[in-house]
Amino acid sequence: MAKKGKKYQEAAKLVDRETSYDPTEAIELVKKAASANFDETIEVAARLGVDPKKADQQIRGAVVLPHGTGKVQRVLVFAKGEKAKEAEAAGADHVGDEDLINKINQGWFDFDVVVATPDMMAQVGKLGRVLGPKGLMPNPKTGTVTFDITKAINEIKAGKVEYRVDRNGNIHVPIGKVSFDSDKLADNLATIVNTLIKAKPPAAKGVYMRNVSISSTMGPGVRLQTAKYTG
């Protein structure tokens, strides 16, 4: 394992790894421990008591954070005709069909989120091997396959984030920047945690929220108390 840098080691001294902190205190600790010379992203990491190998325990969706993430998302929309015009009017950064498919196949990835109208999915599906591994494939579960293009773009620009359990039962979601007010980070954090609680599959047994922590890009993780959150 690579040795952690001096700044990280100093920041880690602020956190008791055996303690679960109240969310408000945890946010203050994360902000205090952030030492990079850029505005670090704060991320929540949740370890859930699910078996992702089973179809009935897959967790995937999207939610709009009340205060956004602090990142301006570049939206690409696959659409034709009037829907393409609608996408442009709604503020999409890139709009097209076969032209964009060919461009992506040639290695272009100057975008963060992909939205597609349902009638385009037969063609967009050809990009599955390219977009899939990057988590960019449009999906109805996250609201990125839809005819309501304006709503989709507005939500993404407002701070919509996607969450998806990985093969180890973990979910990682950004909740903002270190520069955010603590109250705004707390609101975003509560939105994510409560969303995950509500997403608990009926088939999941035992302890569901096994471990939840937050950390900045370059900082140590701070474990949370989750008892205050309700589904």
C-alpha positions as CSV (number, residue, x, y, z in Angstrom):
1,M,0.0,0.0,0.0
2,A,1.3,3.4,-0.9
3,K,2.3,5.6,2.0
4,K,0.0,8.5,2.6
5,G,1.4,12.1,2.3
6,K,2.3,14.3,5.2
7,K,-0.8,16.5,4.8
8,Y,-3.1,13.4,4.9
9,Q,-1.4,12.1,8.0
10,E,-1.9,15.4,9.8
11,A,-5.5,15.5,8.7
12,A,-6.1,12.0,9.8
13,K,-5.1,12.9,13.4
14,L,-8.3,15.0,13.6
15,V,-10.5,12.0,13.1
16,D,-11.1,9.1,15.5
17,R,-11.6,6.1,13.2
18,E,-13.4,4.2,15.9
19,T,-16.0,6.9,16.4
20,S,-19.3,7.5,14.5
21,Y,-19.9,11.2,14.4
22,D,-23.1,13.2,14.3
23,P,-23.5,14.4,10.7
24,T,-23.1,18.1,11.6
25,E,-19.8,17.3,13.4
26,A,-18.7,15.0,10.6
27,I,-19.1,17.7,8.0
28,E,-17.1,20.2,10.1
29,L,-14.3,17.6,10.5
30,V,-14.2,16.9,6.8
31,K,-14.0,20.6,6.0
32,K,-11.3,21.1,8.6
33,A,-9.3,18.2,7.4
34,A,-9.4,19.3,3.7
35,S,-5.9,20.6,2.9
36,A,-5.6,20.6,-0.9
37,N,-5.0,23.8,-2.8
38,F,-8.2,23.3,-4.8
39,D,-11.9,23.2,-3.8
40,E,-12.2,19.5,-2.9
41,T,-15.3,17.5,-3.6
42,I,-17.0,15.9,-0.6
43,E,-18.4,12.4,-1.2
44,V,-20.6,10.1,0.8
45,A,-19.7,6.4,0.8
46,A,-22.2,3.9,2.0
47,R,-21.7,0.1,2.5
48,L,-25.0,-1.6,2.2
49,G,-26.2,-5.0,3.4
50,V,-27.2,-6.2,-0.1
51,D,-26.1,-8.9,-2.5
52,P,-25.6,-7.1,-5.8
53,K,-25.3,-10.4,-7.6
54,K,-29.0,-10.9,-7.1
55,A,-31.3,-9.0,-9.4
56,D,-33.8,-8.2,-6.6
57,Q,-31.1,-6.5,-4.6
58,Q,-29.8,-4.1,-7.2
59,I,-29.9,-0.5,-6.2
60,R,-29.8,2.2,-8.9
61,G,-31.4,5.5,-9.3
62,A,-31.0,9.3,-9.3
63,V,-31.9,12.2,-7.1
64,V,-31.7,16.0,-7.4
65,L,-29.6,17.4,-4.5
66,P,-31.2,20.6,-3.1
67,H,-28.0,22.6,-3.4
68,G,-26.3,20.8,-6.3
69,T,-22.8,19.4,-6.3
70,G,-20.8,22.5,-7.3
71,K,-19.9,21.0,-10.6
72,V,-21.4,22.2,-13.9
73,Q,-22.4,19.1,-15.8
74,R,-21.9,18.9,-19.5
75,V,-25.0,17.3,-21.0
76,L,-25.0,15.4,-24.3
77,V,-28.4,14.6,-25.8
78,F,-29.2,12.0,-28.5
79,A,-32.4,13.2,-30.2
80,K,-33.8,14.1,-33.6
81,G,-36.2,16.7,-35.0
82,E,-38.3,18.7,-32.6
83,K,-36.7,16.9,-29.6
84,A,-33.3,18.0,-30.7
85,K,-34.5,21.6,-30.9
86,E,-36.0,21.2,-27.4
87,A,-32.7,19.9,-26.1
88,E,-30.8,22.9,-27.5
89,A,-33.4,25.3,-26.1
90,A,-33.1,23.6,-22.7
91,G,-29.4,24.2,-22.5
92,A,-27.9,20.9,-23.6
93,D,-24.1,21.2,-24.4
94,H,-24.2,18.7,-27.3
95,V,-27.1,17.5,-29.4
96,G,-27.1,15.1,-32.2
97,D,-27.6,11.5,-33.4
98,E,-25.4,9.5,-35.8
99,D,-22.8,12.3,-35.9
100,L,-22.3,12.1,-32.1
101,I,-22.3,8.3,-32.1
102,N,-19.5,8.3,-34.7
103,K,-17.6,10.9,-32.8
104,I,-17.8,9.0,-29.5
105,N,-16.6,5.8,-31.3
106,Q,-13.6,7.7,-32.3
107,G,-12.7,8.5,-28.7
108,W,-14.4,11.8,-27.9
109,F,-15.8,12.1,-24.4
110,D,-16.2,15.9,-23.8
111,F,-19.4,15.4,-21.7
112,D,-20.5,14.3,-18.2
113,V,-24.0,13.0,-18.6
114,V,-25.8,11.4,-21.6
115,V,-29.6,11.7,-22.2
116,A,-31.5,10.0,-25.0
117,T,-35.0,9.9,-26.3
118,P,-36.4,6.3,-26.3
119,D,-36.6,6.2,-30.2
120,M,-32.8,6.8,-30.2
121,M,-31.9,3.9,-28.0
122,A,-31.5,1.3,-30.7
123,Q,-28.7,3.4,-32.2
124,V,-27.3,4.5,-28.8
125,G,-27.2,0.9,-27.7
126,K,-24.3,0.4,-30.1
127,L,-22.2,2.5,-27.7
128,G,-22.9,0.2,-24.8
129,R,-19.3,-1.2,-24.7
130,V,-17.9,2.3,-24.8
131,L,-20.3,4.2,-22.5
132,G,-21.2,1.4,-20.1
133,P,-17.8,1.0,-18.4
134,K,-17.7,4.8,-17.8
135,G,-21.2,4.8,-16.3
136,L,-22.5,7.0,-19.1
137,M,-25.1,4.8,-20.7
138,P,-28.6,6.3,-20.6
139,N,-31.0,4.4,-18.4
140,P,-34.7,4.8,-17.7
141,K,-34.1,4.2,-14.0
142,T,-32.0,7.3,-13.8
143,G,-34.3,9.4,-15.9
144,T,-31.9,9.7,-18.8
145,V,-34.0,7.8,-21.3
146,T,-37.0,10.0,-21.7
147,F,-39.1,12.2,-24.1
148,D,-39.3,14.9,-21.4
149,I,-35.9,16.3,-22.5
150,T,-36.4,19.7,-20.9
151,K,-37.1,18.2,-17.4
152,A,-34.1,15.8,-17.7
153,I,-31.7,18.6,-18.6
154,N,-33.0,21.0,-16.0
155,E,-32.6,18.4,-13.3
156,I,-29.1,17.5,-14.3
157,K,-28.0,21.1,-14.4
158,A,-29.7,21.7,-11.0
159,G,-27.6,19.0,-9.3
160,K,-29.0,15.6,-10.2
161,V,-26.7,12.8,-9.1
162,E,-26.9,9.1,-9.9
163,Y,-26.2,6.3,-7.5
164,R,-25.5,2.6,-8.2
165,V,-24.4,-0.2,-5.9
166,D,-21.1,-1.7,-7.0
167,R,-20.3,-5.4,-6.9
168,N,-19.1,-5.1,-3.3
169,G,-22.3,-3.5,-2.1
170,N,-20.9,0.1,-1.9
171,I,-22.3,3.3,-3.3
172,H,-20.3,6.6,-3.8
173,V,-22.1,9.9,-4.4
174,P,-20.8,13.5,-4.3
175,I,-22.6,15.9,-2.1
176,G,-20.9,19.2,-2.8
177,K,-17.6,21.1,-2.3
178,V,-15.6,22.0,0.8
179,S,-16.5,25.6,0.1
180,F,-20.2,24.9,0.5
181,D,-21.9,26.2,3.7
182,S,-22.2,23.3,6.2
183,D,-26.0,23.6,6.3
184,K,-26.1,23.0,2.5
185,L,-23.8,20.0,2.8
186,A,-26.0,18.7,5.6
187,D,-29.2,19.0,3.4
188,N,-27.5,17.3,0.5
189,L,-26.2,14.5,2.8
190,A,-29.6,13.9,4.3
191,T,-31.2,13.7,0.8
192,I,-28.7,11.0,-0.2
193,V,-28.9,8.9,2.9
194,N,-32.7,9.1,3.1
195,T,-32.9,8.2,-0.6
196,L,-30.8,5.1,0.0
197,I,-32.9,4.1,3.0
198,K,-36.1,4.3,0.9
199,A,-34.3,2.3,-1.9
200,K,-33.8,-0.7,0.4
201,P,-34.8,-3.9,-1.5
202,P,-37.5,-6.1,0.3
203,A,-35.1,-9.0,-0.3
204,A,-32.3,-7.4,1.7
205,K,-31.8,-9.1,5.1
206,G,-30.0,-8.1,8.2
207,V,-28.4,-4.7,8.8
208,Y,-28.9,-2.6,5.7
209,M,-26.9,0.7,6.4
210,R,-23.7,-1.0,7.5
211,N,-21.4,1.9,7.3
212,V,-21.7,5.4,6.0
213,S,-18.8,7.9,5.9
214,I,-18.0,11.2,4.2
215,S,-14.6,12.4,3.0
216,S,-13.1,15.1,0.8
217,T,-11.1,14.3,-2.3
218,M,-7.7,14.2,-0.5
219,G,-8.9,13.8,3.1
220,P,-9.6,11.0,5.5
221,G,-13.0,9.3,5.9
222,V,-15.3,10.3,8.8
223,R,-17.8,7.7,9.9
224,L,-21.4,8.9,10.4
225,Q,-24.1,8.1,12.9
226,T,-27.2,7.4,10.8
227,A,-29.8,7.0,13.5
228,K,-31.2,10.5,12.9
229,Y,-32.1,9.7,9.4
230,T,-35.5,8.2,8.6
231,G,-36.8,6.6,5.5
